[in-house]
Amino acid sequence: MKIFKNKFSISKLLIIFLSLISCGSADAGPFPDPKVDLIKSGTDTAVFAGGCFWGVEGVFESLKGVSDVISGYSGGSKETAFYEMVGSGSTGHAESVLIKYDASVISYGTLLKVFFSVAHNPTELNFQGPDHGTQYRSAVFYSSPQQKKTAESYIEQLNRSGKFKQKIVTEVSPLKEFYPAEDYHQNFMRLHPTYPYIQMWDKPKMDELKKTYPELLSAKIEFWYGYEIIPGGSELNVPVKRTDKEWRKILDPAAFEILRNAGTEAAFSGKLVNEHRKGTFYSAATGQPLFRSETKFESGTGWPSFSKPVKESSVILRWDESYGMRRVEVLDSSSGSHLGHVFNDGPAGDKNFPEGTGLRFCMNSASLLFVADGEPLPDIVNDYFK
């Protein structure tokens, strides 16, 4: 996990702040649209580098028409595409993001506009804010002659416009390869919104994005403690779909009532409340991996409680306004089956429980299938991975 490499004094922060002002926009007028744009339809990708990828990823994944943003490395070899090596500044890599987008909804030129105006400062050479080194350089990695032409034309347009007090130093280079970064870097801003670095350097970018380009923001995206959450009653697009009759053949009555009818078992009645062995908790509906034993803690509520899922994508969070309350329902992402609810009263991470996140995923035992480490996997789990 990235940490502050220096303890910033008030004077150092003031110097950085003043440098950001002097290198930033020269006027408060509207940021110009690209005169040359890449017009096409269908899915396309763009790769940009603009300092620490946490904030850049957060900006672009909030845009309408963007389906996914991946943090990673570009500019160097596969052998050196690892965070600790890239951090040395000697690999040729830059911290980058790969943006997957619908070109019929948002154009490459619009992505460039957001990149130059909000996501970073393109006049800073080999640094962004507190991060210094070529790995934090400003770059556009193009994958087609059209992308190259659009980027170079826009940089020339911006330099002539006087929008910036200093010349843009963004390099425009061919994309040789993009290497995804380690899992803990993905969706970092969403998963760690209160992290000091995010609060100081990246939250202002999001505030500026919302203020300057509200028309570009995805109306469907809402976040709760870093997790994307969907409205109550939303239709689920899940890979495993069965009729109630088919589910009843697979699940016993108690499991069906919870997984498919959002029922709740009585407190302290579930067989997994006191399960303390090392292992993995799978969806009882599909065999999808959901939680690890290292994240389980004693909440005193009478239901198995976890600090986080094995992957953010393993679960779907949805608003639940039943019974006159507003809660956050947890579903498995493989079938949309109900698992329980998540609350913000869990333990924070410390030396006694480093997996703590401040959240409590309160699950029903009947919705889960536990397999201890070293035990053979049941058929439902093996079938899930086929």
C-alpha positions in Angstrom: 0.0 0.0 0.0 1.3 3.4 -0.9 2.3 5.6 2.1 3.6 9.1 2.5 7.3 8.9 1.9 8.0 12.2 3.6 6.5 13.9 6.6 5.2 17.1 5.1 5.7 20.2 7.2 3.4 23.2 6.8 6.1 25.0 4.8 6.5 22.1 2.4 2.8 21.8 1.8 2.6 25.5 1.2 5.3 25.3 -1.4 3.5 22.4 -3.2 0.2 24.3 -3.0 1.7 27.4 -4.5 3.4 25.4 -7.3 0.0 23.8 -8.1 -1.5 27.3 -8.5 1.4 28.6 -10.6 1.3 25.6 -13.0 -2.5 25.3 -13.2 -5.1 26.9 -15.4 -4.4 30.5 -16.3 -8.1 31.5 -16.2 -11.4 30.3 -14.8 -13.2 30.2 -18.2 -14.6 27.0 -19.7 -12.1 24.4 -20.7 -12.1 24.1 -24.5 -13.5 21.1 -26.4 -11.0 19.3 -28.7 -11.2 20.7 -32.2 -10.1 17.3 -33.5 -11.8 14.2 -32.0 -11.9 10.5 -32.6 -15.5 9.7 -33.6 -16.4 6.0 -33.6 -18.9 3.6 -32.1 -18.6 0.5 -30.0 -16.2 -0.3 -27.2 -12.8 1.2 -27.2 -9.9 1.7 -24.7 -7.7 4.6 -23.7 -4.5 4.5 -21.6 -3.4 7.6 -19.6 -0.8 8.3 -17.0 -1.1 11.3 -14.7 0.6 10.6 -11.4 -0.7 8.2 -8.8 -3.2 6.0 -10.5 -5.6 5.9 -7.5 -7.1 9.3 -8.2 -7.0 9.1 -12.0 -8.9 5.8 -11.8 -11.4 7.3 -9.5 -12.1 10.2 -11.9 -12.6 8.1 -15.0 -14.7 5.4 -13.4 -17.3 8.0 -12.5 -18.0 9.0 -16.1 -21.0 8.1 -18.1 -20.1 5.5 -20.8 -17.1 4.2 -19.0 -17.5 0.5 -18.1 -14.3 -0.2 -16.3 -11.0 1.4 -15.3 -7.9 -0.6 -14.4 -4.9 0.7 -12.6 -1.5 -0.6 -14.0 1.8 0.1 -15.6 2.8 1.2 -19.1 6.1 2.1 -20.7 8.4 -0.7 -19.5 8.7 -4.5 -19.6 6.6 -7.2 -18.1 9.5 -8.3 -15.9 9.5 -4.9 -14.1 5.7 -4.3 -13.9 5.5 -4.6 -10.1 4.8 -1.8 -7.7 8.0 -2.0 -5.7 10.1 -2.0 -8.9 8.1 0.7 -10.7 8.5 2.8 -7.6 12.3 3.0 -8.1 11.7 5.2 -11.2 14.1 3.1 -13.2 11.8 0.7 -15.1 10.4 3.1 -17.8 6.9 2.4 -16.5 4.4 5.1 -15.5 1.5 4.5 -13.2 -1.3 4.4 -15.7 -5.0 3.6 -16.1 -6.7 1.6 -18.8 -10.2 3.0 -19.5 -12.8 0.8 -21.2 -15.6 3.0 -22.7 -18.5 3.1 -25.1 -17.4 5.4 -27.8 -21.0 6.1 -28.8 -21.6 7.6 -25.3 -18.3 9.4 -24.6 -15.6 10.2 -27.1 -11.8 9.9 -26.8 -11.6 13.7 -27.1 -13.9 14.1 -24.0 -11.7 11.6 -22.1 -8.7 13.8 -23.0 -10.6 16.9 -21.9 -11.2 15.4 -18.4 -7.6 14.1 -18.3 -6.1 17.5 -18.9 -8.5 19.6 -16.9 -9.3 17.5 -13.8 -7.4 14.2 -13.5 -3.9 15.8 -13.2 -1.7 18.8 -13.9 -0.1 18.3 -17.4 2.5 21.0 -16.8 4.3 19.1 -14.1 7.4 17.3 -15.4 7.9 13.8 -13.8 5.8 14.6 -10.7 2.3 15.1 -9.5 1.7 16.7 -6.1 3.9 14.9 -3.5 4.9 12.1 -5.9 8.2 12.5 -7.8 9.9 10.4 -10.4 9.4 9.3 -14.1 6.8 6.8 -12.9 4.5 9.7 -12.1 5.0 11.4 -15.5 2.1 12.7 -17.6 1.6 10.6 -20.7 -1.0 9.5 -23.3 -0.3 6.0 -24.6 -2.0 5.7 -27.9 -3.2 2.5 -29.6 -4.0 3.9 -33.0 -2.9 6.7 -35.4 -6.3 8.3 -34.7 -5.7 8.4 -31.0 -2.2 9.9 -31.6 -3.5 12.6 -33.9 -6.3 13.5 -31.5 -4.0 13.8 -28.5 -1.3 15.7 -30.2 -3.8 18.1 -31.8 -5.4 18.8 -28.4 -2.1 19.4 -26.6 -1.2 22.0 -29.4 -4.7 23.5 -29.0 -4.4 23.9 -25.3 -0.8 25.3 -25.5 -2.1 28.0 -27.9 -5.2 28.7 -25.9 -3.2 30.1 -22.9 -5.3 27.9 -20.6 -2.1 27.0 -18.8 0.5 29.4 -17.6 3.2 26.9 -18.4 3.7 24.6 -21.4 2.1 21.1 -21.3 4.8 18.4 -20.8 2.6 15.4 -21.5 4.3 12.8 -23.6 2.4 11.0 -26.4 3.8 7.5 -26.9 2.7 4.3 -28.6 1.1 1.8 -26.3 3.3 -1.3 -26.3 1.6 -3.1 -23.4 -0.5 -2.4 -20.3 0.1 -4.5 -17.2 -2.6 -4.4 -14.5 -1.3 -3.4 -11.0 -1.6 -5.5 -7.9 -5.2 -6.2 -6.6 -4.8 -3.9 -3.6 -4.4 -0.9 -6.0 -7.7 -1.6 -7.8 -10.6 0.7 -6.9 -8.5 2.1 -4.1 -10.3 5.5 -3.9 -13.7 3.8 -3.6 -12.5 1.2 -1.1 -10.5 3.7 1.0 -12.2 7.0 0.8 -10.9 8.3 4.2 -7.2 7.3 3.5 -5.1 10.4 4.1 -3.5 10.5 0.7 -7.0 10.2 -1.0 -8.4 13.0 1.2 -5.5 15.4 0.5 -4.7 14.8 -3.2 -7.6 12.9 -4.9 -10.8 14.0 -3.3 -10.3 17.6 -4.7 -10.2 16.1 -8.2 -13.5 14.4 -7.6 -15.0 17.6 -6.2 -13.8 19.5 -9.3 -15.2 16.8 -11.6 -18.6 17.0 -10.0 -18.6 20.8 -10.1 -17.3 21.2 -13.6 -18.7 18.3 -15.6 -22.0 17.2 -13.9 -23.4 16.2 -17.3 -20.6 13.7 -17.7 -21.2 11.8 -14.5 -22.9 8.4 -14.5 -26.3 8.8 -12.9 -26.4 5.1 -12.0 -23.3 5.1 -9.8 -23.7 5.6 -6.0 -21.2 4.6 -3.4 -21.4 3.5 0.2 -18.1 3.3 2.1 -16.3 2.7 -1.2 -18.6 0.0 -2.6 -20.9 0.6 -5.5 -24.5 0.3 -4.4 -27.5 0.0 -6.7 -31.1 1.2 -6.0 -33.6 -1.1 -4.4 -35.6 -3.2 -6.8 -33.0 -2.9 -9.5 -32.9 -5.7 -12.0 -29.8 -7.8 -11.6 -27.6 -8.9 -14.5 -26.1 -12.1 -13.1 -24.7 -15.2 -14.9 -26.7 -17.8 -13.0 -30.5 -17.6 -13.5 -33.0 -20.2 -12.5 -36.8 -20.4 -11.8 -38.1 -20.9 -8.3 -38.9 -24.5 -9.2 -35.3 -25.1 -10.3 -33.9 -23.4 -7.1 -36.2 -25.6 -4.9 -34.6 -28.7 -6.4 -31.2 -27.4 -5.4 -31.8 -25.8 -2.0 -33.3 -27.0 1.2 -36.4 -25.1 2.4 -34.4 -22.9 4.9 -31.7 -22.0 2.4 -34.4 -21.2 -0.3 -36.2 -18.9 2.0 -33.1 -16.9 2.8 -31.3 -17.0 -0.5 -34.3 -16.5 -2.8 -36.9 -14.8 -0.6 -34.5 -12.6 1.5 -35.4 -14.3 4.7 -33.4 -14.1 8.0 -32.6 -17.0 10.3 -32.9 -16.5 14.1 -29.9 -15.1 15.9 -27.4 -17.6 17.2 -29.3 -20.4 15.4 -26.9 -20.7 12.4 -24.3 -23.5 12.2 -21.6 -21.1 11.1 -21.8 -18.6 14.0 -19.1 -20.4 15.9 -17.1 -21.7 13.0 -13.4 -20.7 13.7 -11.4 -23.0 11.4 -9.3 -21.5 8.6 -11.1 -21.8 5.3 -13.4 -20.2 2.8 -17.1 -19.4 2.9 -18.9 -20.0 -0.4 -22.4 -19.1 -1.7 -24.7 -22.0 -0.9 -26.6 -21.2 -4.1 -23.7 -21.4 -6.6 -20.4 -22.3 -4.9 -19.0 -18.8 -5.5 -16.2 -17.9 -3.1 -17.4 -15.1 -0.8 -15.5 -14.7 2.4 -12.3 -15.9 4.1 -12.0 -17.0 7.7 -9.3 -14.3 8.3 -12.0 -11.6 7.9 -14.5 -13.3 10.3 -14.9 -11.7 13.7 -17.2 -12.1 16.7 -19.8 -9.4 16.5 -22.0 -10.6 19.4 -25.1 -10.3 17.1 -25.7 -14.0 16.6 -24.9 -14.1 12.9 -21.5 -14.8 11.1 -19.8 -11.5 10.6 -17.1 -10.5 8.2 -15.1 -7.4 7.5 -14.9 -7.8 3.7 -15.6 -10.2 0.9 -12.7 -12.0 -0.9 -13.2 -9.6 -3.8 -15.3 -6.5 -4.1 -16.8 -8.0 -7.2 -18.0 -11.1 -5.3 -21.0 -9.3 -3.9 -23.7 -6.8 -5.0 -24.9 -4.2 -2.6 -28.4 -2.9 -3.0 -30.5 -0.5 -0.9 -33.2 -2.3 1.1 -36.0 -0.1 2.4 -38.3 -2.9 3.8 -39.8 -2.8 7.2 -39.5 1.0 7.4 -35.7 0.9 7.5 -33.0 1.8 5.1 -30.4 -0.9 5.1 -27.8 -2.2 2.6 -28.6 -5.7 1.3 -25.8 -8.1 0.3 -26.3 -10.4 -2.6 -23.9 -12.9 -4.3 -22.8 -11.5 -7.7 -23.1 -14.9 -9.3 -26.9 -15.4 -8.9 -28.2 -12.4 -7.0 -29.1 -14.6 -4.1 -29.6 -12.8 -0.7 -26.9 -13.3 1.8 -27.6 -10.7 4.5 -26.9 -7.1 5.2 -23.8 -4.9 5.7 -23.5 -2.3 8.4 -20.9 0.4 9.3 -20.3 -0.7 12.9 -17.5 -3.2 12.4 -14.1 -3.1 13.9 -11.4 -0.9 12.3 -8.1 -2.5 11.3 -5.5 -2.8 14.1 -2.7 -5.2 15.2 -5.3 -7.6 16.7 -7.5 -7.6 13.6 -5.6 -6.2 10.6 -8.4 -7.2 8.2 -10.8 -4.8 9.9 -12.5 -2.3 7.6 -15.1 -0.7 9.9 -17.8 -2.7 8.1 -19.8 -5.7 9.3 -21.1 -8.0 6.6 -23.8 -9.8 8.7 -24.6 -13.0 6.9 -27.0 -15.9 7.3 -25.4 -19.3 7.9 -27.9 -21.0 5.6 -26.7 -18.7 2.7 -23.1 -19.9 3.1 -21.2 -23.1 2.6 -17.9 -23.5 4.6 -15.0 -25.5 3.5 -11.9 -25.8 5.7 -8.5 -25.4 4.2 -7.3 -28.8 3.0 -10.7 -30.4 2.7 -12.0 -31.5 -0.7 -14.3 -29.1 -2.4 -17.9 -30.1 -2.8 -19.4 -30.5 -6.3 -21.2 -27.2 -6.2 -17.8 -25.4 -5.8 -16.0 -27.4 -8.4 -18.9 -26.8 -10.8 -18.6 -23.1 -10.2 -15.0 -23.0 -11.5 -15.8 -25.1 -14.6 
